[in-house]
Amino acid sequence: MNDHDYSVDTLAIRAGGLRSPFNEHSEALFATVSFVHESAEMAAKRFTGEEPGYIYSRFTNPTVDMFERRLAAMEGADAAIATSTGMAAISTLAMTLCSAGDHIVTSGSVFGSTLNVFGAPVMGKFGVTCEVVNSTGLDAWAKAIRPGTKLVFLETPSNPMADVFDIAAIAEMARKVGATFAVDNCFCTPVLQRPLALGADVVIHSASKHLDGQGRVMGGAIVGTKEMCRERVYNFLRTTGASLAPFNAWVILKGMETLPIRMRAHSENALALAEWLAAHPKVANVNYPFLASHPSVALAKRQQSGGGAVLSFNVKGGKTEAWKVVDAVKIMSITGNLGDVKTTITHPATTTHGRMTQAARDAAGIGDALIRVAVGLEAQDDLRDDLARGLAQI
Ligand SMILES: *Cc1c(COP(=O)(O)O)cnc(C)c1O
């Protein structure tokens, strides 16, 4: 099957399958630590790489392979490497690419742990410096990306403010200085956005979110060229060990079969809720990439085929009013996770972004009146009613 001939809907179900001699129809879970060789010679050849074959599941495993092949096909890439979590993917990429004296440029509105990996707590300990860009403006990116920059990293749309970054323009800046440009595509998935086609070199995933889609298992992936994944990243990962467990790979692989229909349904539900909130008298403003009022709606519609699941909004008032809305929900789960069929609601200033300084939160626009909703697949009317109850108390 030549993957380029098929749409993402077909690839989600058909790409990457490997059938064992038993001819099972559903993809098999290979729960095994090691693989047996038929002779001393075969073992020797497999260990040197002279002959292909599975050796040990920290290196490769057929179920994990199927997940990697399917995700690579959907992102339009040659290869992918699975990791134990999304953070393992990000830290593995940074450690694979960077040596002491190198420089990372990252968006400030990335997942909080990502900033810790790139900054003083992790990469900083090994002599890597990191510059944080707190803007979607191309001038700010052009100023930060310089010779010596090894990795340029961003998430678009961002969390929780739904800022949209111009992937193609930033890719061009990274290319000029020879930096690897990685996009965390966790919010859109390849169903809504394909960063590699827009010029990115690497796509990062937390498979714990939409790829699984039902909040069951942790996982992650690095997607890119064969050279990047199968040589550079693979050689680092097989030694350092943040590999994906076969069981988790199997759950995610099967979850991906419904990813296209889920992502479109998430986007439809989120847009409907965003539009309703934007017209609500107790709501000050709504951040969602596909809302007509979003400052980068045109760019978002060029890069993405749907707005995704995540929106945020400011209630009129402050923390007390925002907490009233959160505390009044009966369906939505008060939890920081996202990318689940269950809708989740959070107050970022006191939870996910609570450890930031007040000044940093202000710079990022994450005020006390802000609420984030990762919209799931429950009925639109029920989700509206769930928020209307608390908004009526303001
Ligand atoms: C959750 C998340 C991560 C980290 O993934 P884990 O699987 O929790 O390690 C990275 N990036 C984004 C955008 C995320 O939402």
The ligand as an ORCA input file, in Angstrom:
! r2SCAN-3c Opt
* xyz 0 1
  C       0.273     16.668     27.608
  C       1.138     17.367     26.660
  C       2.487     17.061     26.574
  C       3.165     16.045     27.477
  O       2.696     14.766     27.206
  P       2.728     13.580     28.317
  O       2.250     12.404     27.520
  O       1.843     13.997     29.433
  O       4.146     13.438     28.747
  C       3.243     17.733     25.638
  N       2.700     18.664     24.835
  C       1.391     18.985     24.896
  C       0.852     20.013     23.989
  C       0.568     18.348     25.808
  O      -0.724     18.697     25.892
*
